[in-house]
Amino acid sequence: MIARMAPAELAAWRADAARDAPVVVDVREPWEFARCRIEGSRSVPLRELPVHVGDLPTNRDLVLVCHHGGRSAQAALWLAHHGFARVHNLEGGVDAWARAIDPAMPRY
């Protein structure tokens, strides 16, 4: 089972200097990423994940993000199946992040 993470949990984790920040991987399409994104996130569209899997660190926590959480859940499962043990899915995606953490973020 993939760990799910609420936006507030991710924000607290990223703000905690005592913990290594997770790598936030955004699996939306490039046009979506250009429209809005979580600061510091890395764009790896879902369809390109198999090509870029070698670029992702296996020794760090990864938080997968999409618009509402569906595509990122698929990506998290795929990564777990391919040996990534520390994967999390952001519940509600960037839409939930915008509503709970960054209300200035554009929504679509």
Backbone torsions as a table, in degrees:
resi	resn	phi	psi	omega
1	MET	NA	141.2	-179.3
2	ILE	-89.0	134.9	177.1
3	ALA	-68.2	135.2	175.6
4	ARG	-103.0	147.1	-177.0
5	MET	-133.0	130.9	175.7
6	ALA	-77.9	152.6	178.2
7	PRO	-52.7	-41.3	-179.6
8	ALA	-62.7	-35.8	178.2
9	GLU	-65.7	-43.9	178.9
10	LEU	-64.0	-43.1	179.8
11	ALA	-61.4	-43.5	179.6
12	ALA	-65.1	-41.5	179.3
13	TRP	-62.3	-46.3	-179.4
14	ARG	-65.4	-28.7	-179.3
15	ALA	-84.0	-12.1	-176.2
16	ASP	-86.2	102.8	-177.6
17	ALA	-66.1	-17.3	-179.6
18	ALA	-79.7	-12.1	-179.2
19	ARG	-114.6	146.5	172.5
20	ASP	-67.7	127.6	179.9
21	ALA	-66.9	144.1	176.4
22	PRO	-74.5	161.2	172.7
23	VAL	-88.0	120.2	179.5
24	VAL	-93.6	117.4	-176.6
25	VAL	-111.0	115.7	-178.2
26	ASP	-96.1	116.9	-175.0
27	VAL	-98.1	12.8	178.3
28	ARG	-74.6	170.2	177.8
29	GLU	-68.8	155.1	-178.4
30	PRO	-54.0	-38.9	-179.5
31	TRP	-65.2	-33.7	178.6
32	GLU	-70.1	-43.3	179.0
33	PHE	-61.8	-38.6	178.5
34	ALA	-66.3	-31.6	-177.9
35	ARG	-70.6	-45.3	179.3
36	CYS	-163.4	152.1	-179.7
37	ARG	-163.4	158.6	173.7
38	ILE	-75.9	128.7	-178.2
39	GLU	-50.5	130.3	176.9
40	GLY	83.6	0.3	-179.7
41	SER	-74.9	159.5	-176.5
42	ARG	-111.4	129.1	-178.6
43	SER	-86.9	118.9	172.9
44	VAL	-139.6	89.3	-178.6
45	PRO	-52.5	142.9	-175.6
46	LEU	-50.8	-43.9	-177.9
47	ARG	-65.7	-19.2	179.9
48	GLU	-100.2	-1.1	-176.2
49	LEU	-56.1	-45.6	179.5
50	PRO	-59.2	-32.7	-179.5
51	VAL	-72.9	-33.8	-174.1
52	HIS	-103.8	6.6	-177.5
53	VAL	-57.7	-34.1	178.7
54	GLY	-69.9	-14.6	178.8
55	ASP	-85.6	-10.7	-176.6
56	LEU	-93.4	138.1	-178.7
57	PRO	-73.1	135.0	177.7
58	THR	-88.4	-11.9	-176.5
59	ASN	-103.7	15.0	179.0
60	ARG	-129.5	157.8	174.1
61	ASP	-73.8	136.6	176.7
62	LEU	-114.6	132.5	173.7
63	VAL	-113.3	117.7	-178.5
64	LEU	-91.2	137.1	-174.0
65	VAL	-134.8	141.9	169.2
66	CYS	-142.4	-156.2	-177.4
67	HIS	-70.7	-52.5	-178.0
68	HIS	-124.3	-5.5	176.6
69	GLY	114.8	-8.4	-178.6
70	GLY	-75.6	-52.3	179.6
71	ARG	-65.3	-37.5	179.9
72	SER	-68.3	-31.7	175.2
73	ALA	-64.2	-42.5	176.8
74	GLN	-61.3	-44.3	-179.8
75	ALA	-63.5	-42.4	180.0
76	ALA	-62.4	-43.5	177.4
77	LEU	-62.4	-42.8	179.7
78	TRP	-61.9	-45.4	179.6
79	LEU	-64.3	-41.8	178.2
80	ALA	-60.9	-40.5	178.4
81	HIS	-64.6	-26.5	-179.2
82	HIS	-101.1	24.6	169.3
83	GLY	97.1	1.9	178.2
84	PHE	-86.0	115.8	-175.0
85	ALA	-89.8	-21.7	-172.1
86	ARG	-113.1	66.2	-179.9
87	VAL	-115.8	143.9	-178.6
88	HIS	-135.2	150.5	176.2
89	ASN	-113.4	127.8	178.5
90	LEU	-75.7	114.5	180.0
91	GLU	-63.6	127.3	177.2
92	GLY	80.9	-4.3	175.5
93	GLY	59.5	-157.4	-178.5
94	VAL	-66.1	-24.7	177.6
95	ASP	-64.5	-45.3	177.7
96	ALA	-67.0	-37.4	177.7
97	TRP	-60.4	-45.0	-179.8
98	ALA	-63.4	-41.8	-178.8
99	ARG	-69.9	-39.5	-173.1
100	ALA	-94.6	-33.0	-170.2
101	ILE	-115.6	-43.5	-173.1
102	ASP	-130.0	77.5	-177.1
103	PRO	-63.7	-13.2	177.0
104	ALA	-81.7	-12.1	-179.2
105	MET	-67.7	133.0	175.5
106	PRO	-60.5	144.0	177.1
107	ARG	-118.7	155.8	178.9
108	TYR	-143.5	NA	NA
